[in-house]
Amino acid sequence: MPAAPRVDGLPPSPTAKENSGDPPKVQREKLFDCEGVQMLGSVVQNMRELQEFAARPDDVLIASYPKAGTTWMIEIADCVRRGGVTEELLSLPSHKRAPFLETFDEFSSGIRDLNSMASPRLVKTHLPIQFIPQSFWNNRCKVIYVARNAKDVLVSYYFFHQMSLDMPEPGQWEEFFDSFLSGRLAWGSWFDHVLGWWDNREKHQVLYVFYEDIKQDPLREVERVARYLDKPMDRSVMADIVAHTSFTKMKDNPMTNYKDVPSILFNHEISPFMRTGLISIAESLSISLLPPRKKITVMLMGNHSAGKSSFINWYIEEHIQRTGVAIETQGFSFVTSGRKRESLTGNATLHLYPHFKPLQEFKGVSEYLSTEISTSKQKKFSLVTFVDTPGLVDGDMKYPFDVDQAILWLGELCDLILVFFDPMGQALCKRTLNIVENLNETQGDKLRFYLSKADEAGGESDRQRVMMQIVQELCKRPGLNKCGFDMPTIYIPNPNKPSRCVNQIEEVCRTIEKTINQTVQNTLNTVEKDCELIAATVECRLNQDREACTFNRRAHFKGFVFGLLGFAVPLFLLASLVLGTMSREVLVLALGESGTDVLSVYLSPVAYIWSMMPKEHYMSICLGLAGLSVILLLLAKWSFRTQRTLSSKQKRQLLDRKAYVEEVVKQKKRKLYEDYLRQSVGDHDMD
């Protein structure tokens, strides 16, 4: 039994903080190293009590890494040990029927709850195998371990950290991803956890179950659990357990969905449906949907000295982008907010922004991508990602990739495109004007034009002259001469260099804020379109299935007819020939006078034709009949070719998906988006 570790600086167990008149708030726990494994402070602080826990011989321990299907297995095991779905299962929450061994707070204590329970007990734990109390092994307790694939655990665990208000702060997704890979999460490394239990499964007679196996064949896995717990039962009872523990039933069951957990511990408003529900349904139907984004994307373009980078630095109030008259970069730079200052290059940027992964198809672009993550909390930066495009120039300047096509492609994904014209010589760069003209054809509503560095244009008359030149040049373009141009003058304020020029730089900020608000409605519209696409795809699949069923029925009928003819016609003709050659006396003995007379009416034509045939052709006729039979049978086989159809289960799943998107997502899309947006803002405000 491992000794309780000593860890300095441990905080007290999480408690609710009382503020006058305010609802209580729970402190998020911190992680501490416990013999090489990251653990919650409350768990480390009470490790000695954990190790001294007195297990009973009839205890059943349900173990897993967090978010690997623990609640699912608890419900299955509880049903099995009770002999089926009982009234108590429907009236007592799962976390009270199987207390969590490592719970230590002012609301509950897993050890205290377990000690007060009557036997037999179900015990839940996420402890790595080396921390399991020795009493479980000494008493030869039944132990079931559930393992789930790392990708699904990672996503589910991330959302759980956001929902569970006493868990450590999850941070941005990319931070959480790194922590998961390095084992810097509560209960340590997923890799060490599942391997530790796997390596010791035979030594301790652990039933090792895979989440994916339960999902694929729940009846088989329920039967495995029943055998392991020495609880034989009828298949009808096991089928009831499978139905009771289905995802749909458990999601709606208040005894298993943790809705009774106090809101100061669980934020039930944070919903993963917008992130996973619609996307996973679409993927199951082979539909490619872009996942909803937390931030709008603002692309800045112009010539190499237009002041794009300077504007970004001013907006976030941090000198994060290099500036200057020289061409500072030939690539794309993404500037976004995060919890710590960081720089990324190359494909790391595409991992951070899955929307932009198709940029990999542009030869040479990946090597010229970079991301600057800033901790700035200025203005609306937490809801914006800036894309600083390469400075555009004419002449002999060569880019390492097709910069024009890359900008045009990005323009389709961006929510706002800011075009900066400076009053210097490069303002009328033909490359810039060409790209603007092409963007205007499909993305005209996103384009906004600004005269940047307006304070460097001289007097007001000089600025007006420059603006007129730019507008005239734009109007010469066939794709641009149908619209008017509003071109506010902007420049970066400098208290050491006052200017009389009107500065409308705040207009840019208002435009960005307006785009953020518009994106809410755009996202709702996208969700509705995605729902309609999914519903239409489901209906198309069902129509195709109905057509396939009709085709198969016709095929079966044609195959049956040809098969019948293949057997019956040759046999009938052969029988007719045989009977036609038999003497009347033999037929009278077999059928009588009247039967022979009736048969003679039908056989006389066959007998006549047969008598006309030379005897040397008899064999050919028989072979011909055999060939006819073969041809008819081949036609029968060909006609029996059927199309693939859906099973009843697959049809139900399709109808469930259609009902979900039409009755849940479409009806509740605004609330779902508000939850999602609240979560986004929470990433910024939760420190």
C-alpha positions in Angstrom: 0.0 0.0 0.0 1.6 3.3 -1.0 2.1 5.8 1.7 0.2 9.0 1.6 2.5 11.5 -0.2 3.6 14.7 1.4 2.8 17.8 -0.7 3.6 21.2 0.5 1.2 24.1 -0.1 -1.9 22.1 -0.5 -5.1 24.2 -0.6 -8.1 23.2 1.5 -10.7 21.0 -0.2 -12.9 23.0 -2.5 -15.6 24.9 -0.7 -18.4 27.2 -1.5 -17.4 30.8 -1.0 -20.2 32.9 0.5 -20.5 36.5 -0.8 -23.1 38.8 0.7 -26.2 38.5 -1.3 -24.4 36.5 -4.1 -24.9 32.8 -4.8 -22.1 30.7 -3.5 -19.2 29.9 -5.8 -16.9 26.9 -5.8 -13.2 27.3 -6.1 -11.6 25.4 -8.9 -9.1 22.8 -7.7 -5.4 22.8 -8.5 -3.3 19.9 -9.6 -0.4 18.4 -7.5 2.1 15.7 -8.3 1.4 12.5 -6.4 4.2 10.0 -7.0 4.5 11.0 -10.6 0.8 11.3 -11.3 -1.2 14.6 -11.5 -4.0 14.6 -8.9 -6.5 17.0 -7.6 -5.4 18.7 -4.4 -8.3 17.3 -2.4 -7.4 13.8 -3.5 -3.7 14.1 -2.6 -4.6 15.7 0.7 -6.8 12.7 1.6 -4.7 10.0 0.0 -4.0 8.3 3.4 -7.7 8.0 4.1 -8.2 6.6 0.6 -5.5 3.9 1.1 -7.1 2.9 4.4 -10.5 2.5 2.8 -12.1 -0.8 3.9 -13.5 -2.7 0.9 -16.0 -5.5 1.4 -15.8 -8.9 -0.3 -19.1 -8.3 -2.2 -18.1 -4.8 -3.4 -18.0 -4.2 -7.2 -15.4 -1.6 -8.3 -16.1 0.3 -11.5 -12.8 1.9 -12.7 -11.9 4.0 -15.7 -10.0 7.1 -16.8 -12.4 10.1 -16.6 -15.0 10.4 -19.4 -14.4 6.8 -20.6 -18.0 5.5 -19.9 -18.0 5.1 -16.2 -21.6 6.1 -15.7 -22.6 3.8 -18.5 -20.9 0.8 -16.9 -22.3 1.7 -13.5 -25.8 1.6 -14.8 -25.2 -1.7 -16.6 -23.5 -3.3 -13.6 -26.2 -2.1 -11.3 -29.0 -3.5 -13.5 -27.1 -6.8 -13.7 -26.5 -7.2 -10.0 -30.2 -6.3 -9.3 -31.4 -8.8 -11.8 -32.9 -6.3 -14.2 -34.3 -2.8 -14.3 -35.8 -2.2 -10.9 -37.7 0.6 -9.2 -34.7 1.8 -7.3 -32.8 2.3 -10.5 -35.6 4.7 -11.6 -35.7 6.6 -8.3 -32.1 7.0 -7.1 -29.4 8.9 -9.0 -26.5 7.0 -10.3 -23.9 8.9 -8.3 -25.7 7.9 -5.1 -26.0 4.2 -6.0 -22.3 4.2 -6.9 -20.5 6.8 -4.8 -17.3 8.3 -6.2 -14.4 7.1 -4.0 -12.3 10.2 -4.5 -14.9 12.8 -3.7 -13.8 15.2 -0.9 -15.7 18.4 -0.5 -18.2 20.0 1.8 -21.1 18.7 -0.2 -20.2 15.0 -0.1 -17.5 12.5 0.8 -17.3 9.3 -1.2 -15.7 7.3 1.6 -18.4 8.6 4.1 -21.2 7.7 1.7 -19.8 4.3 1.0 -19.3 3.5 4.7 -22.9 4.3 5.4 -24.2 2.0 2.5 -25.4 -1.5 3.0 -23.8 -4.3 1.1 -23.5 -5.1 -1.8 -22.0 -1.8 -2.9 -21.0 -0.3 -6.3 -17.8 1.8 -6.0 -16.7 4.3 -8.7 -13.1 5.4 -9.1 -10.7 7.0 -11.6 -7.6 6.1 -9.7 -4.7 4.6 -11.6 -4.2 1.0 -10.6 -1.2 1.7 -8.3 -3.4 3.8 -6.1 -6.3 1.4 -5.6 -6.7 0.6 -1.9 -5.2 -2.8 -1.1 -8.4 -3.9 0.6 -10.0 -4.4 -2.8 -7.3 -6.9 -3.8 -7.2 -8.6 -0.4 -11.0 -9.2 -0.5 -10.9 -10.4 -4.1 -13.5 -7.9 -5.1 -15.0 -7.9 -8.6 -13.4 -5.0 -10.6 -14.6 -3.8 -14.0 -12.4 -1.4 -16.0 -13.7 0.6 -18.9 -11.3 1.9 -21.6 -12.2 4.3 -24.3 -10.3 5.7 -27.3 -8.1 8.7 -26.6 -9.7 11.1 -29.1 -13.2 10.8 -27.7 -11.9 10.9 -24.1 -10.0 14.1 -24.9 -13.0 16.0 -26.4 -15.4 14.8 -23.6 -12.9 15.6 -20.8 -12.4 19.1 -22.2 -16.1 19.9 -22.1 -16.4 18.3 -18.7 -13.7 20.7 -17.4 -15.7 23.6 -18.6 -19.0 22.3 -17.2 -17.6 21.1 -13.8 -16.8 24.3 -11.8 -14.6 22.6 -9.3 -12.2 21.1 -11.8 -9.0 22.9 -12.8 -9.3 25.6 -15.4 -9.1 23.9 -18.8 -7.7 26.9 -20.7 -7.8 27.0 -24.5 -8.3 23.9 -26.5 -4.7 23.7 -27.7 -3.4 24.1 -24.1 -5.7 21.3 -23.0 -4.6 19.1 -25.9 -1.0 19.5 -24.9 -1.8 18.8 -21.2 -3.6 15.6 -22.3 -0.6 14.4 -24.3 1.8 15.1 -21.5 -0.4 13.7 -18.7 -0.8 17.1 -17.0 -4.5 16.5 -16.2 -6.3 15.1 -13.1 -5.7 11.4 -12.7 -2.6 11.6 -14.9 -1.8 10.3 -18.3 -4.5 8.4 -20.2 -1.8 6.3 -21.8 -0.4 5.2 -18.4 -3.8 4.7 -17.0 -5.2 2.3 -19.6 -1.9 0.4 -19.9 -1.5 0.1 -16.2 -4.9 -1.5 -15.8 -4.4 -3.7 -18.9 -1.1 -5.1 -17.7 -2.6 -6.1 -14.4 -6.0 -7.3 -15.6 -5.1 -11.0 -15.2 -3.2 -10.7 -12.0 -6.3 -9.1 -10.3 -8.9 -10.8 -12.4 -10.2 -7.5 -13.8 -13.0 -7.5 -16.4 -11.5 -5.2 -19.0 -14.2 -3.7 -21.2 -13.9 -1.4 -24.2 -16.4 1.5 -24.6 -16.5 0.9 -28.3 -17.5 -2.7 -27.8 -20.4 -1.7 -25.6 -21.5 0.7 -28.3 -21.1 -1.9 -31.1 -22.8 -4.9 -29.4 -24.3 -3.9 -26.0 -26.1 -7.2 -25.6 -22.9 -9.1 -25.8 -21.2 -6.9 -23.3 -24.1 -7.0 -20.8 -23.8 -10.8 -21.0 -20.1 -10.6 -20.3 -20.8 -8.4 -17.2 -23.5 -10.9 -16.1 -21.1 -13.8 -16.4 -18.4 -12.0 -14.5 -20.7 -11.0 -11.7 -22.1 -14.5 -11.5 -25.6 -13.3 -12.3 -27.0 -15.5 -15.1 -30.2 -14.1 -16.6 -32.6 -14.5 -19.6 -31.8 -12.8 -22.8 -35.1 -10.9 -22.5 -33.9 -9.4 -19.3 -30.6 -8.5 -20.8 -32.4 -6.9 -23.7 -34.4 -4.7 -21.2 -31.0 -3.7 -19.7 -29.7 -2.8 -23.1 -32.8 -0.6 -23.8 -32.5 1.0 -20.3 -28.9 1.9 -20.8 -29.1 3.2 -24.3 -27.5 6.6 -24.9 -30.9 8.2 -25.7 -32.5 6.8 -22.5 -29.6 7.7 -20.2 -29.4 11.2 -21.7 -33.0 11.9 -20.8 -33.0 9.9 -17.5 -32.6 12.3 -14.6 -31.1 9.5 -12.6 -28.1 9.2 -14.9 -27.7 12.7 -16.5 -26.4 14.4 -13.3 -29.1 17.1 -13.6 -29.6 16.9 -9.8 -26.0 18.0 -9.2 -26.1 21.6 -7.8 -25.5 24.3 -10.3 -22.6 25.7 -8.2 -20.8 22.5 -9.1 -22.0 21.8 -12.6 -22.8 24.5 -15.2 -25.6 22.7 -17.0 -25.9 25.6 -19.4 -22.7 24.7 -21.2 -23.8 22.4 -24.0 -21.6 20.4 -26.3 -24.4 19.8 -28.8 -23.4 22.7 -31.1 -19.9 21.3 -31.3 -20.4 17.6 -31.6 -24.1 16.8 -32.2 -24.6 18.2 -35.6 -21.1 17.5 -36.9 -21.1 13.9 -35.8 -24.6 13.3 -37.4 -23.4 14.9 -40.6 -20.2 12.8 -40.7 -22.4 9.6 -40.2 -24.2 10.7 -43.4 -21.0 11.5 -45.3 -21.8 15.2 -45.2 -18.9 17.6 -44.6 -19.9 20.5 -42.3 -17.6 23.2 -40.9 -17.7 23.2 -37.1 -19.0 26.5 -35.6 -16.3 29.0 -34.8 -16.0 30.9 -31.5 -14.5 33.9 -33.2 -15.0 36.0 -36.3 -12.2 36.2 -38.8 -11.1 39.6 -40.1 -8.7 39.6 -43.0 -6.5 42.7 -43.7 -5.1 43.2 -47.1 -3.3 45.9 -49.0 0.2 46.8 -50.3 3.3 46.1 -48.2 3.3 49.5 -46.4 -0.5 50.0 -45.9 -0.4 49.8 -42.1 -2.2 46.5 -41.6 0.2 45.2 -38.9 0.2 48.6 -37.2 -3.6 48.6 -37.0 -3.5 45.1 -35.4 -0.9 46.3 -32.8 -3.1 49.3 -32.1 -6.3 47.3 -31.7 -4.9 44.8 -29.2 -2.6 47.4 -27.6 0.5 45.2 -27.9 3.4 45.3 -30.4 2.9 41.8 -31.7 3.4 42.3 -35.4 6.5 43.6 -37.0 6.0 46.9 -38.9 8.0 49.0 -41.2 8.3 50.2 -44.8 10.3 47.1 -45.8 8.4 44.0 -46.7 8.4 42.2 -43.3 6.8 38.9 -44.4 5.8 37.0 -47.5 3.3 34.8 -45.5 0.0 34.9 -43.7 0.0 35.7 -40.0 -2.9 34.9 -37.7 -3.3 36.9 -34.6 -5.7 35.6 -31.9 -6.2 35.7 -28.2 -5.2 33.1 -25.7 -4.2 32.5 -22.1 -0.5 32.7 -22.7 1.8 34.5 -25.2 2.9 32.0 -27.8 4.0 31.9 -31.4 3.3 29.0 -33.8 4.6 28.3 -37.3 3.7 26.1 -40.3 1.1 23.3 -39.9 0.7 24.1 -36.2 -1.4 27.1 -37.4 -3.7 24.7 -39.4 -4.2 22.5 -36.4 -5.3 25.5 -34.4 -7.7 26.6 -37.2 -9.3 23.5 -38.8 -11.3 25.8 -41.1 -8.1 26.8 -42.9 -6.7 23.3 -43.4 -7.5 23.4 -47.1 -4.7 25.9 -47.4 -2.4 22.9 -47.4 -3.5 22.3 -51.0 -1.8 25.6 -52.0 1.7 24.6 -52.8 4.2 26.4 -50.5 1.7 28.1 -48.3 2.1 25.9 -45.2 5.8 27.0 -44.7 4.7 30.6 -44.7 2.0 30.4 -42.0 2.4 31.8 -38.5 0.2 32.4 -35.5 0.7 35.0 -32.8 -1.3 34.3 -29.6 -1.7 37.4 -27.4 -3.1 37.7 -23.9 -4.6 41.1 -24.7 -8.1 41.7 -23.4 -8.6 45.0 -25.3 -11.8 45.9 -27.1 -13.5 42.8 -28.7 -10.2 40.9 -29.3 -11.4 37.8 -27.5 -14.0 37.3 -30.3 -11.7 38.2 -33.2 -9.0 36.4 -35.2 -7.0 38.7 -37.5 -5.4 37.4 -40.7 -2.6 39.7 -41.7 -2.0 39.0 -45.4 1.4 39.4 -47.2 2.1 42.9 -48.4 1.2 43.2 -52.1 3.5 44.7 -54.6 3.8 44.9 -58.4 6.8 44.3 -60.6 9.4 41.6 -60.2 8.3 40.6 -56.7 7.9 36.8 -56.6 6.0 35.0 -53.8 6.8 31.4 -52.8 3.2 30.5 -53.5 0.2 31.7 -55.5 -0.6 34.7 -53.2 -3.6 35.9 -55.3 -5.5 32.6 -55.1 -4.6 32.1 -51.4 -6.1 35.5 -50.5 -9.2 34.8 -52.7 -9.7 31.5 -51.0 -9.3 33.0 -47.5 -11.8 35.8 -48.5 -14.5 33.2 -48.8 -14.0 32.0 -45.2 -13.4 35.4 -43.6 -16.3 37.3 -42.0 -14.8 40.8 -42.8 -12.2 42.0 -45.3 -10.5 45.3 -44.6 -8.7 46.8 -47.6 -6.1 49.4 -46.6 -4.9 52.0 -49.2 -2.1 54.2 -48.1 -1.5 57.6 -49.7 2.0 56.7 -50.8 3.2 55.5 -54.2 2.1 51.9 -53.8 -1.6 52.8 -53.1 -2.6 51.9 -56.6 -0.8 48.6 -56.7 -2.4 46.7 -59.6 -2.1 43.3 -57.8 -4.2 44.7 -54.9 -6.8 46.2 -57.3 -7.0 42.9 -59.2 -7.6 40.9 -56.0 -10.2 43.4 -54.8 -12.0 43.2 -58.1 -12.1 39.4 -57.9 -13.2 39.4 -54.2 -16.0 41.9 -55.0 -17.6 39.4 -57.4 -18.5 37.0 -54.6 -17.6 38.7 -51.3 -18.6 42.3 -52.0 -20.6 42.6 -48.8 -17.6 41.8 -46.7 -15.3 44.4 -48.2 -14.5 47.7 -46.4 -12.1 50.3 -47.8 -10.0 52.7 -45.7 -7.4 55.3 -46.5 -4.7 54.4 -44.0 -1.8 56.6 -42.8 -4.1 59.5 -43.6 -1.9 61.8 -41.4 1.0 61.3 -43.8 -0.9 62.6 -46.9 -0.2 66.3 -46.2 -3.1 68.7 -46.1 -6.8 68.1 -46.5 -6.6 68.9 -50.2 -3.8 66.4 -50.7 -5.9 63.7 -48.9 -8.9 64.4 -51.1 -6.8 64.2 -54.2 -5.3 60.9 -53.2 -8.8 59.5 -52.3 -10.2 60.7 -55.7 -7.3 58.9 -57.5 -8.0 55.7 -55.6 -11.7 55.8 -56.2 -11.3 56.7 -59.9 -8.9 53.7 -60.3 -11.4 51.4 -58.6 -14.3 52.7 -60.7 -12.3 51.9 -63.9 -12.6 48.2 -63.0 -15.7 46.6 -64.6 -16.5 44.7 -61.5 -16.2 47.7 -59.2 -17.8 50.6 -61.1 -21.4 49.6 -60.1 -21.0 50.5 -56.5 -20.2 53.6 -54.5 -17.1 53.8 -52.3 -17.1 55.0 -48.7 -13.4 55.4 -47.7 -12.9 56.7 -44.1 -9.5 58.2 -43.3 -7.6 56.4 -40.5 -4.2 56.5 -38.9 -2.6 55.3 -35.7 -2.9 58.0 -33.1 0.4 59.3 -31.8 0.3 61.8 -28.9 3.8 62.9 -29.8 2.8 63.7 -33.4 -0.6 65.5 -33.3 -2.5 65.8 -36.6 -5.5 67.8 -37.8 -6.6 65.0 -40.1 -9.9 63.5 -39.2 -9.2 60.1 -37.7 -12.1 57.5 -38.2 -10.2 54.6 -36.9 -12.9 54.0 -34.3 -15.2 53.3 -37.3 -13.1 50.2 -38.0 -13.7 49.0 -34.4 -17.5 49.6 -34.8 -17.4 47.7 -38.1 -15.7 44.8 -36.4 -18.2 44.8 -33.5 -21.1 45.0 -36.0 -19.7 42.0 -37.8 -19.5 40.0 -34.5 -23.2 40.7 -33.9 -24.1 39.8 -37.5 -22.2 36.5 -37.1 -24.7 35.4 -34.5 -27.5 35.5 -37.1 -25.2 34.1 -39.8 -24.3 31.2 -37.5 -28.0 30.6 -36.8 -28.7 30.6 -40.5 -25.9 28.2 -41.1 -27.2 25.9 -38.4 -30.6 26.0 -40.1 -29.2 25.2 -43.5 -27.1 22.4 -42.0 -30.2 21.0 -40.4 -32.1 21.2 -43.7 -29.2 19.6 -45.5 -29.1 16.7 -43.0 -32.9 16.3 -43.1 -32.9 16.3 -46.9 -30.0 13.8 -46.9 -31.9 11.5 -44.5 -35.1 11.8 -46.6 -33.0 11.1 -49.8 -31.5 8.0 -48.1 -35.0 6.8 -47.1 -36.4 7.4 -50.6 -33.4 5.5 -52.1 -34.1 2.7 -49.7 -37.8 2.6 -50.7 -36.8 2.5 -54.4 -34.4 -0.2 -53.7 -37.0 -2.2 -51.9 -39.4 -1.8 -54.8 -36.6 -2.8 -57.2 -35.8 -5.9 -55.1 -39.5 -7.0 -55.0 -39.6 -6.8 -58.8 -36.3 -8.6 -59.1 -37.6 -11.4 -56.8 -40.7 -11.7 -58.9 -38.8 -11.9 -62.2 -36.3 -14.3 -60.8 -39.1 -16.5 -59.5 -40.8 -16.5 -62.9 -37.7 -17.3 -64.8 -36.7 -20.0 -62.3 -40.1 -21.6 -62.5 -39.9 -21.6 -66.3 -36.4 -22.9 -66.2 -37.6 -25.9 -64.2 -41.2 -26.3 -65.4 -41.1 -25.7 -69.2 -38.3 -28.3 -70.0 -39.9 -30.8 -67.7 -43.3 -30.3 -69.1 -42.1 -30.7 -72.7 -40.0 -33.7 -71.8 -43.0 -35.3 -70.0 -45.1 -34.5 -73.0 -42.7 -36.2 -75.3 -42.4 -39.3 -73.1 -46.2 -39.6 -72.7 -46.7 -39.0 -76.4 -44.6 -41.9 -77.3 -46.3 -44.3 -74.9 -48.9 -46.8 -76.3 -52.6 -46.3 -75.6 -52.8 -49.5 -73.7 -50.2 -48.4 -71.1 -52.0 -45.0 -70.7 -55.4 -46.7 -70.3 -53.9 -48.9 -67.6 -52.5 -45.9 -65.8 -55.3 -43.3 -66.4 -58.3 -45.1 -67.6 -60.3 -44.5 -70.8 -61.6 -41.0 -70.0 -58.2 -39.8 -68.7 -56.4 -41.2 -71.7 -58.9 -39.4 -74.0 -58.4 -36.1 -72.3 -54.6 -36.5 -72.3 -54.6 -37.4 -76.0 -56.1 -34.1 -76.9 -53.1 -32.3 -75.4 -50.5 -34.8 -76.5 -51.6 -35.4 -80.0 -49.8 -32.2 -81.4 -46.6 -33.1 -79.5 -46.8 -36.7 -80.7 -47.4 -35.6 -84.2 -44.4 -33.2 -84.2 -42.3 -35.9 -82.5 -43.2 -38.5 -85.1 -42.2 -36.1 -87.9 -38.7 -35.8 -86.4 -36.0 -38.2 -87.6 -34.8 -40.4 -84.8 -31.2 -39.1 -85.2 -32.4 -35.7 -84.0 -33.9 -36.9 -80.7 -30.7 -36.3 -78.8 -30.4 -32.8 -80.2 -33.9 -32.0 -79.1 -33.2 -33.2 -75.6 -30.0 -31.2 -75.5 -31.9 -28.2 -76.7 -34.5 -28.5 -73.9 -31.6 -28.8 -71.4 -30.0 -25.7 -72.9 -33.3 -23.8 -72.7 -33.6 -24.8 -69.0 -30.0 -23.5 -68.4 -30.8 -20.2 -70.1 -33.9 -19.7 -68.1 -32.1 -20.5 -64.9 -29.3 -18.1 -65.7 -32.0 -15.4 -66.4 -33.5 -16.2 -63.0 -30.1 -15.8 -61.3 -29.5 -12.5 -63.1 -33.0 -11.2 -62.2 -32.4 -12.1 -58.6 -29.7 -9.4 -58.3 -30.9 -7.0 -55.6 -29.8 -3.6 -54.3 -28.6 -3.0 -50.8 -31.3 -1.8 -48.4 -31.3 -0.4 -44.9 -32.0 -2.5 -41.9 -34.9 -1.6 -39.5 -32.3 -0.4 -37.0 -30.6 1.8 -39.6 -34.0 3.3 -40.6 -34.8 4.1 -37.0 -31.4 5.8 -36.6 -31.9 7.9 -39.7 -35.3 9.0 -38.5 -34.0 9.8 -35.0 -31.3 12.0 -36.6 -33.8 13.8 -38.7 -36.1 14.3 -35.7 -33.1 15.6 -33.7 -32.1 18.2 -36.1 -35.7 19.3 -36.9 -37.1 19.2 -33.4 -34.1 20.0 -31.2 -31.4 21.8 -33.1 -33.6 24.0 -35.4 -36.1 24.7 -32.6 -33.4 25.5 -30.0 -30.7 26.9 -32.2 -30.6 30.3 -30.7 -30.3 29.0 -27.2 -27.6 26.6 -28.3 -25.7 29.3 -30.0 -26.0 31.6 -27.0 -24.6 28.8 -24.8 -21.8 28.4 -27.2 -21.0 32.1 -27.4 -21.2 32.4 -23.6 -18.6 29.6 -23.4 -16.4 31.6 -25.8 -16.6 34.7 -23.7 -16.0 32.6 -20.7 -12.7 31.5 -22.1 -11.7 35.2 -21.9 -13.3 36.2 -18.6 -12.8 33.1 -16.4 -9.4 33.9 -15.1 
